[in-house]
Amino acid sequence: MSHWSPETPGGTVPAMPTLARFYGIRVYIHWHDHPPPHVHIKSGEHKASMHIETLEIIHGRLPKRVRLLVLEWAMQHRGELRRAWAAVRATEKPPTIEPLD
């Protein structure tokens, strides 16, 4: 796989590539983030980090409804989440993941 430059046309690096958006929820990932493999979630003023392997919230809090929606989505896309983590760790473009429908 070829390396992808995370720079945008304006020369800035998006700090947090968005993997998916659904129901007012944004799921994103940081470049070269620290282990364990995780994604970040934002919904309104609520923020959390979710472990990709266990799907547990490891930092922050989400309202129950949001947590359940994210969990359902993550269960459907765990393989893609693993690939996204590997991609950003290697400075490669992460895949956009289908939203929860």
Secondary structure, DSSP 8 states (H G I E B T S, - for coil): --------TTS---SS-EEEEETTEEEE--TT--SS-EEEEEETTEEEEEETTT--EEEE---HHHHHHHHHHHHHTHHHHHHHHHHHHTT----------
